[in-house]
């Protein structure tokens, strides 16, 4: 009698490796340098939640290990961009890393916002490694109840 064994993890690992390879091809994770100048690319992107309410949009970005001074927020042509840099920890002499999974370097996330926002009233706060950005909707674009007469 032959014993059949199923190895689900092997197929999932192969699939994950292939997806990682494709993403690495389209979104490089290293710094490329020209002969003339150095051009820095993003090496990671923070995990983000986006919530829409009647009042506006709320973005929550996970930025562990950073302070608000490490982060820059800009708005241009209704595109909100969050960028910054997480610096690598300095290696102590005689220390040998067995595994390194945390990412360091430049990051950015861009979000296309609808034309219905109030760009003058955008607010941001930073608490316990989570950046929260509130983008309010303009008053005339908020949903309202219409009474039937």
C-alpha positions in Angstrom: 0.0 0.0 0.0 1.3 3.5 -0.9 1.1 6.3 1.6 0.1 9.6 0.0 1.3 12.8 1.8 0.0 16.2 1.0 2.3 19.2 1.4 0.1 22.3 1.2 2.8 24.6 2.5 5.2 23.8 -0.3 2.9 25.1 -3.0 2.1 28.2 -0.9 5.7 28.9 -0.4 6.4 28.6 -4.1 3.6 31.0 -4.9 4.7 33.5 -2.3 8.3 33.4 -3.6 7.0 34.0 -7.2 4.8 36.9 -6.0 7.8 38.4 -4.1 10.0 38.1 -7.2 7.4 39.9 -9.4 7.0 42.7 -6.9 10.8 43.1 -6.6 10.9 43.4 -10.4 8.4 46.2 -10.5 9.1 47.9 -7.1 12.9 47.7 -6.5 14.0 47.6 -2.9 17.4 49.0 -3.2 19.1 52.3 -3.9 20.1 52.7 -7.5 22.9 55.1 -8.4 23.7 56.8 -11.6 27.1 57.8 -12.7 26.0 61.4 -12.2 23.7 61.4 -9.2 22.3 59.1 -6.5 18.6 58.4 -6.8 16.8 56.9 -3.8 13.8 54.7 -4.2 11.3 53.6 -1.5 12.4 50.4 0.2 9.1 49.8 2.1 5.6 51.0 2.4 3.7 51.3 5.7 0.5 49.2 6.2 -2.5 51.5 5.9 -6.2 51.5 6.8 -8.5 53.9 5.0 -12.0 54.6 6.5 -14.7 56.8 5.0 -17.3 58.4 7.2 -20.0 61.1 6.5 -17.5 63.7 7.7 -14.5 62.6 5.7 -11.7 60.1 5.2 -9.4 58.8 8.0 -6.1 57.1 7.2 -4.2 55.1 9.8 -0.6 54.3 8.8 1.6 51.9 10.9 5.0 53.6 11.4 6.6 51.7 14.4 9.9 53.0 15.6 9.5 56.5 14.0 8.7 59.8 15.4 6.6 62.6 13.9 9.8 64.4 12.9 10.7 61.4 10.6 7.5 61.8 8.6 6.4 64.3 5.9 2.9 64.7 4.6 2.2 66.7 1.4 -0.8 67.4 -0.8 -0.5 68.2 -4.5 -3.3 67.9 -7.1 -5.5 65.9 -4.8 -2.8 63.4 -4.1 -1.9 63.0 -0.5 1.7 61.6 0.0 3.2 60.4 3.2 6.9 59.8 3.1 9.9 59.6 5.4 12.8 57.4 6.4 13.5 54.8 9.0 17.2 54.6 9.9 18.9 51.2 10.4 20.2 50.6 13.9 23.9 50.8 14.2 25.6 47.4 14.5 27.7 46.8 17.5 31.1 45.3 17.0 31.1 41.5 17.5 27.3 41.3 16.9 26.1 38.8 14.3 22.6 39.0 13.1 20.9 35.6 12.7 17.8 37.0 11.0 16.8 40.5 9.9 13.1 41.0 8.9 12.5 44.7 9.7 12.9 47.1 6.8 14.8 50.3 6.9 15.2 53.1 4.5 12.9 55.5 2.6 9.2 54.9 2.4 6.2 56.6 0.8 2.5 56.0 0.2 0.4 58.1 -2.1 -3.4 58.4 -2.0 -5.6 59.9 -4.8 -8.3 61.9 -3.1 -11.7 62.9 -4.6 -12.3 66.5 -5.5 -14.9 66.7 -2.8 -12.4 67.2 0.1 -11.7 70.3 2.1 -7.9 70.4 1.5 -7.5 73.4 3.9 -8.8 71.5 6.9 -6.6 68.3 6.7 -5.4 67.3 10.2 -2.7 64.8 11.2 -1.7 63.2 14.6 1.0 60.7 15.6 0.5 58.4 18.6 2.3 55.2 19.5 3.7 54.6 16.1 0.4 55.2 14.3 0.0 58.2 12.0 -3.6 59.3 11.6 -4.6 61.7 8.9 -8.1 63.1 8.7 -9.3 64.5 5.4 -12.6 66.2 5.8 -15.3 66.4 3.0 -16.5 69.9 2.0 -19.8 70.8 3.7 -21.8 70.9 0.4 -20.7 67.3 -0.4 -21.7 65.7 2.9 -24.8 63.4 2.6 -28.0 64.8 4.0 -31.6 63.6 4.5 -34.3 65.1 2.3 -37.7 65.2 3.7 -40.6 64.0 1.5 -43.5 66.5 1.5 
